[in-house]
């Protein structure tokens, strides 16, 4: 079924939080002056000269300029821009490069990559995305590490920013200039293996056998991810040295010092499906190659990079179909109703099985939502219904809050009652003479007058509230109380 291509209409104003900015600073992205620029009010990216468009969720998964030749060639051969790749797809590439350099002791091998991975168009409910328009998938017949990706990366498309273009070679651009309207075309390279050259094929076979052997020793995708995050080296950056020459804290390619343990564990859980109960690996069950664990004598260092732009066009880039073919997710009624964006990790290509996987994802999301809603309502229940017994089921609990009575107004008036009684008690304790009949006559008072009096009262209210052990709300209402 043909899908509608959103094109440039998918972009909207960037919504990067202060928490995101602080995280990027701790990870070392602001170490160089003007390395990052954050959008202001523009709803469509307009990168300054020498800047490119990236995303927070790309950077925290191993991306940093100047980008690695392997990624640059991959984008060229697949006919893609950076914004066409989903965060999970970027992490696939980071893990692969780390696997090759740290555990196989070779440069990232294009023939091995094509043996393991293919890419598919990313669409949802008959709409083809441009941002995150393709996903990288493990071939169904290949035995590879199970990578615990999150089922979805919520809101990542809205967190775009500008990164300073750096090139390891001044004669060429490292990252292709941003083109938000660049269409995605399915190419021969999406499915075909890299080459039929005997030496490359043999190298891919040998490397895949060793990768499978490591998997047999229980090296996991999470361990590989945790390792490159601990080293503070970005796998997708063009570096001075490969991972197998990593020297530790003084390594020239480190982006920052070690992350605090709390930040490290939070980051791992953010980019994976691990929850708070799951343990974060602190080491690898297969020792990575490094300066202290060097490659053995005579170790073959294979080289098989993808074709690069400066080498001219290649046959692999030939367009074989239009950009609306081969979607990764079936359009479902559930997806349309929830308006959530999910990515099936490694779709099998069977419509029924992929639909069941997607239904399971939505079911998990619905269950989590109900559990959070129940927890929130249970906390509120005793304040709204102090004389009632807590309902035994969530349905009964929800019905209690969904009655004809305006519970917000009721709680506000109850709070006003307590406040008035407390004010009278405090005044009586101070032994001041007050005509309470005049104090309560506010019917003719204008709202502006009320608001000015509230503002004037704040300096006196704070020490009293502090004495009573009450923390003032950051933005208390200055509207007049409802009077019946």
ChimeraX attribute file (.defattr): number of C-alpha atoms within 10 A of each C-alpha:
attribute: neighborCount
match mode: 1-to-1
recipient: residues
	/A:1	10
	/A:2	13
	/A:3	17
	/A:4	15
	/A:5	19
	/A:6	16
	/A:7	17
	/A:8	17
	/A:9	13
	/A:10	16
	/A:11	18
	/A:12	16
	/A:13	15
	/A:14	21
	/A:15	18
	/A:16	17
	/A:17	10
	/A:18	9
	/A:19	9
	/A:20	13
	/A:21	16
	/A:22	11
	/A:23	16
	/A:24	17
	/A:25	14
	/A:26	17
	/A:27	21
	/A:28	15
	/A:29	20
	/A:30	17
	/A:31	14
	/A:32	10
	/A:33	8
	/A:34	12
	/A:35	16
	/A:36	21
	/A:37	16
	/A:38	15
	/A:39	19
	/A:40	10
	/A:41	10
	/A:42	11
	/A:43	14
	/A:44	16
	/A:45	21
	/A:46	16
	/A:47	18
	/A:48	12
	/A:49	9
	/A:50	13
	/A:51	21
	/A:52	24
	/A:53	23
	/A:54	22
	/A:55	22
	/A:56	21
	/A:57	23
	/A:58	22
	/A:59	20
	/A:60	22
	/A:61	26
	/A:62	22
	/A:63	25
	/A:64	24
	/A:65	21
	/A:66	21
	/A:67	22
	/A:68	22
	/A:69	20
	/A:70	23
	/A:71	25
	/A:72	24
	/A:73	18
	/A:74	22
	/A:75	21
	/A:76	20
	/A:77	23
	/A:78	21
	/A:79	21
	/A:80	20
	/A:81	25
	/A:82	22
	/A:83	21
	/A:84	23
	/A:85	21
	/A:86	24
	/A:87	24
	/A:88	27
	/A:89	21
	/A:90	23
	/A:91	26
	/A:92	21
	/A:93	23
	/A:94	22
	/A:95	25
	/A:96	21
	/A:97	26
	/A:98	27
	/A:99	24
	/A:100	22
	/A:101	22
	/A:102	25
	/A:103	22
	/A:104	24
	/A:105	25
	/A:106	23
	/A:107	21
	/A:108	25
	/A:109	23
	/A:110	22
	/A:111	24
	/A:112	23
	/A:113	23
	/A:114	21
	/A:115	22
	/A:116	20
	/A:117	21
	/A:118	19
	/A:119	23
	/A:120	21
	/A:121	24
	/A:122	28
	/A:123	28
	/A:124	22
	/A:125	17
	/A:126	18
	/A:127	16
	/A:128	24
	/A:129	23
	/A:130	27
	/A:131	23
	/A:132	21
	/A:133	25
	/A:134	25
	/A:135	26
	/A:136	23
	/A:137	20
	/A:138	22
	/A:139	18
	/A:140	14
	/A:141	8
	/A:142	12
	/A:143	14
	/A:144	17
	/A:145	19
	/A:146	12
	/A:147	19
	/A:148	16
	/A:149	23
	/A:150	18
	/A:151	20
	/A:152	19
	/A:153	18
	/A:154	11
	/A:155	11
	/A:156	19
	/A:157	21
	/A:158	18
	/A:159	20
	/A:160	24
	/A:161	22
	/A:162	22
	/A:163	24
	/A:164	23
	/A:165	21
	/A:166	19
	/A:167	16
	/A:168	16
	/A:169	9
	/A:170	8
	/A:171	7
	/A:172	11
	/A:173	16
	/A:174	20
	/A:175	23
	/A:176	16
	/A:177	16
	/A:178	17
	/A:179	15
	/A:180	20
	/A:181	13
	/A:182	14
	/A:183	18
	/A:184	23
	/A:185	20
	/A:186	24
	/A:187	21
	/A:188	17
	/A:189	22
	/A:190	23
	/A:191	17
	/A:192	13
	/A:193	19
	/A:194	21
	/A:195	14
	/A:196	10
	/A:197	9
	/A:198	9
	/A:199	11
	/A:200	19
	/A:201	17
	/A:202	14
	/A:203	19
	/A:204	22
	/A:205	15
	/A:206	14
	/A:207	20
	/A:208	21
	/A:209	13
	/A:210	14
	/A:211	20
	/A:212	17
	/A:213	12
	/A:214	18
	/A:215	17
	/A:216	11
	/A:217	11
	/A:218	14
	/A:219	21
	/A:220	21
	/A:221	21
	/A:222	23
	/A:223	20
	/A:224	26
	/A:225	24
	/A:226	21
	/A:227	20
	/A:228	20
	/A:229	21
	/A:230	17
	/A:231	21
	/A:232	21
	/A:233	23
	/A:234	25
	/A:235	27
	/A:236	26
	/A:237	19
	/A:238	23
	/A:239	19
	/A:240	11
	/A:241	12
	/A:242	20
	/A:243	28
	/A:244	23
	/A:245	19
	/A:246	23
	/A:247	16
	/A:248	14
	/A:249	13
	/A:250	9
	/A:251	15
	/A:252	13
	/A:253	22
	/A:254	19
	/A:255	19
	/A:256	17
	/A:257	14
	/A:258	16
	/A:259	17
	/A:260	10
	/A:261	10
	/A:262	8
	/A:263	14
	/A:264	17
	/A:265	18
	/A:266	15
	/A:267	17
	/A:268	20
	/A:269	20
	/A:270	16
	/A:271	21
	/A:272	20
	/A:273	16
	/A:274	18
	/A:275	12
	/A:276	10
	/A:277	6
	/A:278	9
	/A:279	10
	/A:280	17
	/A:281	16
	/A:282	11
	/A:283	13
	/A:284	15
	/A:285	13
	/A:286	16
	/A:287	11
	/A:288	24
	/A:289	19
	/A:290	19
	/A:291	13
	/A:292	12
	/A:293	12
	/A:294	13
	/A:295	20
	/A:296	9
	/A:297	6
	/A:298	6
	/A:299	10
	/A:300	12
	/A:301	12
	/A:302	16
	/A:303	14
	/A:304	18
	/A:305	19
	/A:306	22
	/A:307	22
	/A:308	18
	/A:309	18
	/A:310	10
	/A:311	7
	/A:312	7
	/A:313	13
	/A:314	13
	/A:315	10
	/A:316	20
	/A:317	18
	/A:318	16
	/A:319	17
	/A:320	13
	/A:321	12
	/A:322	13
	/A:323	23
	/A:324	21
	/A:325	17
	/A:326	18
	/A:327	24
	/A:328	26
	/A:329	25
	/A:330	25
	/A:331	19
	/A:332	14
	/A:333	10
	/A:334	15
	/A:335	18
	/A:336	13
	/A:337	8
	/A:338	11
	/A:339	10
	/A:340	14
	/A:341	15
	/A:342	18
	/A:343	21
	/A:344	21
	/A:345	23
	/A:346	18
	/A:347	23
	/A:348	16
	/A:349	15
	/A:350	10
	/A:351	14
	/A:352	11
	/A:353	13
	/A:354	19
	/A:355	18
	/A:356	13
	/A:357	18
	/A:358	24
	/A:359	16
	/A:360	12
	/A:361	17
	/A:362	18
	/A:363	13
	/A:364	13
	/A:365	15
	/A:366	13
	/A:367	12
	/A:368	12
	/A:369	12
	/A:370	13
	/A:371	12
	/A:372	12
	/A:373	13
	/A:374	17
	/A:375	12
	/A:376	11
	/A:377	16
	/A:378	16
	/A:379	10
	/A:380	13
	/A:381	17
	/A:382	13
	/A:383	11
	/A:384	17
	/A:385	14
	/A:386	10
	/A:387	8
	/A:388	9
	/A:389	9
	/A:390	14
	/A:391	14
	/A:392	8
	/A:393	9
	/A:394	16
	/A:395	10
	/A:396	12
	/A:397	16
	/A:398	15
	/A:399	10
	/A:400	17
	/A:401	16
	/A:402	11
	/A:403	9
	/A:404	7
	/A:405	10
	/A:406	10
	/A:407	14
	/A:408	10
	/A:409	11
	/A:410	12
	/A:411	14
	/A:412	13
	/A:413	15
	/A:414	14
	/A:415	12
	/A:416	14
	/A:417	12
	/A:418	11
	/A:419	12
	/A:420	13
	/A:421	12
	/A:422	12
	/A:423	12
	/A:424	13
	/A:425	12
	/A:426	13
	/A:427	13
	/A:428	12
	/A:429	9
	/A:430	9
	/A:431	9
	/A:432	9
	/A:433	8
	/A:434	11
	/A:435	8
	/A:436	9
	/A:437	7
	/A:438	8
	/A:439	8
	/A:440	9
	/A:441	9
	/A:442	12
	/A:443	8
	/A:444	6
	/A:445	10
	/A:446	10
	/A:447	13
	/A:448	12
	/A:449	10
	/A:450	16
	/A:451	15
	/A:452	11
	/A:453	12
	/A:454	17
	/A:455	10
	/A:456	11
	/A:457	11
	/A:458	11
	/A:459	10
	/A:460	9
	/A:461	13
	/A:462	14
	/A:463	12
	/A:464	12
	/A:465	12
	/A:466	11
	/A:467	10
	/A:468	9
	/A:469	9
	/A:470	11
	/A:471	10
	/A:472	12
	/A:473	7
	/A:474	6
	/A:475	6
	/A:476	8
	/A:477	10
	/A:478	14
	/A:479	11
	/A:480	16
	/A:481	13
	/A:482	9
	/A:483	7
	/A:484	3
